[in-house]
Every structure is written in structure tokens, then in C-alpha cells.
């Protein structure tokens, strides 16, 4: 689907990380670095907190605090993906029902857009 947005072949929608990179680059107007960090940071915090809890280093309470912090920061990529789904649906002229389908079945709807006849129309603001 990202390939279609950029005027490239539809098969590029099959490459998950490259597809996401292109989506964030186009839909977030170049602020895809923040999007990448927002997905990596919760994973790192959760891994560190799990290690601290498992080894008992720094006390269990510190590990639990880090675990709670990881869960809170994990909401950031979730919200960003919801906004991204709305932007994608608008850009292809679809409504709320398509957005819901895209959120629930991202891979299937990515293929629908990647190989379908829908035309990309940039949405401002």
C-alpha cells in the first residue's frame, strides 16, 4: 500500500518493515523517526524491567515501575497506528468502516489497497 502511495509497484506492500517505513514517511510528513522510536522505546523498557524483575537487581519495585512505564508508553504506537489508519482511509477516499477494517485486519486491507484500483489523493491537514 505504501508503494502505491509513492507511485511504486504494489508488491512493495508485501515487505512489512519497508511498507511501514514508507507509510510513516508519507503520512507523518517526514516525522517517521519519532514513529520508529515510539515503537522501540516501550520494547526496550519492557525488556529492561523484565530483566530487573527476573534477576532481582535494583529491587523488584524498580522493575515493576519500569514495567508500568513500558505499558504506558506502549499506548503511543497504538494511538499513532489508529491515526495512521484514519489518514490512509481518507487518502484513498474511504470512510470510517474501512478505517475499522484496516485497524482490525491491517495485512488484508494493505493488500486490498496495494493491488486494488483505489487512487491515492493527498489529504491536507
C-alpha positions in Angstrom: 0.0 0.0 0.0 2.8 2.4 0.8 4.2 1.5 -2.6 1.0 2.7 -4.2 1.1 6.0 -2.3 4.6 6.7 -3.6 3.8 5.6 -7.2 5.7 2.3 -7.0 4.8 -1.3 -7.6 2.2 -3.0 -5.4 4.5 -5.8 -4.3 6.4 -3.4 -2.1 3.3 -3.6 0.2 4.3 -7.2 1.0 7.5 -6.2 2.8 6.4 -5.3 6.3 9.1 -3.1 7.7 9.7 -1.3 4.4 6.0 -0.8 4.0 5.7 0.7 7.4 8.7 3.0 6.8 7.2 4.3 3.6 3.8 4.8 5.3 5.1 6.8 8.2 7.4 8.8 5.9 4.5 9.8 3.7 1.6 10.1 6.2 3.6 11.8 9.0 5.3 14.3 6.7 8.8 13.1 7.5 8.5 12.7 11.2 8.8 8.9 10.9 11.9 8.9 13.2 9.5 9.7 16.1 7.2 6.9 15.0 10.1 4.4 14.9 11.3 5.5 18.4 7.8 5.3 19.8 7.7 1.6 18.8 11.2 0.8 20.0 11.3 2.5 23.4 8.4 0.5 25.0 10.1 -2.7 23.9 13.4 -1.7 25.4 11.8 -0.5 28.7 9.8 -3.7 29.0 12.9 -5.9 28.3 14.9 -4.0 30.9 12.1 -4.2 33.5 11.7 -7.9 32.9 15.4 -8.5 33.3 15.5 -6.5 36.6 12.5 -8.4 37.9 14.0 -11.7 36.8 17.4 -11.1 38.3 16.3 -9.2 41.4 18.7 -6.4 40.7 17.8 -2.9 41.8 14.9 -4.3 43.7 11.6 -5.7 42.4 9.7 -2.4 42.9 12.0 -0.6 40.4 11.4 -3.3 37.8 7.7 -3.1 38.4 7.8 0.7 37.9 9.6 0.2 34.7 7.1 -2.4 33.6 4.2 0.1 34.2 6.1 2.7 32.3 6.5 0.3 29.4 2.8 -0.3 29.3 2.0 3.4 29.4 4.5 4.1 26.6 3.1 1.2 24.6 -0.1 3.2 24.1 1.8 5.7 22.0 2.3 3.4 18.9 -1.2 2.1 19.3 -2.6 5.6 19.0 -0.2 6.5 16.2 -1.4 3.5 14.2 -5.0 4.5 14.7 -4.3 7.9 13.4 -2.3 6.4 10.5 -5.3 4.2 9.6 -7.5 7.2 9.5 -5.1 9.1 7.3 -4.8 6.2 4.9 -8.5 5.7 4.6 -9.0 9.4 3.9 -6.2 9.4 1.4 -7.9 6.7 -0.6 -11.4 8.1 -0.3 -12.7 5.6 2.2 -14.7 6.2 5.4 -14.8 5.0 9.0 -15.9 1.5 8.1 -12.7 1.0 6.0 -10.7 2.5 8.8 -12.1 0.0 11.3 -11.3 -2.9 8.9 -7.8 -1.5 8.4 -7.2 -1.4 12.1 -8.6 -4.9 12.7 -7.1 -6.6 9.6 -4.2 -4.5 8.6 -2.5 -7.0 6.3 -5.6 -7.8 4.3 -6.5 -4.2 3.8 -3.0 -3.3 2.9 -3.1 -5.9 0.1 -6.5 -4.6 -0.9 -5.1 -1.1 -1.3 -1.8 -2.3 -2.7 -3.3 -4.4 -5.5 -6.7 -2.6 -5.9 -7.8 0.2 -8.2 -8.1 2.8 -5.5 -6.2 6.0 -6.3 -4.2 8.0 -3.8 -5.3 11.6 -3.2 -3.2 13.5 -0.7 -5.1 14.8 2.2 -4.1 18.2 3.6 -4.1 18.7 7.4 
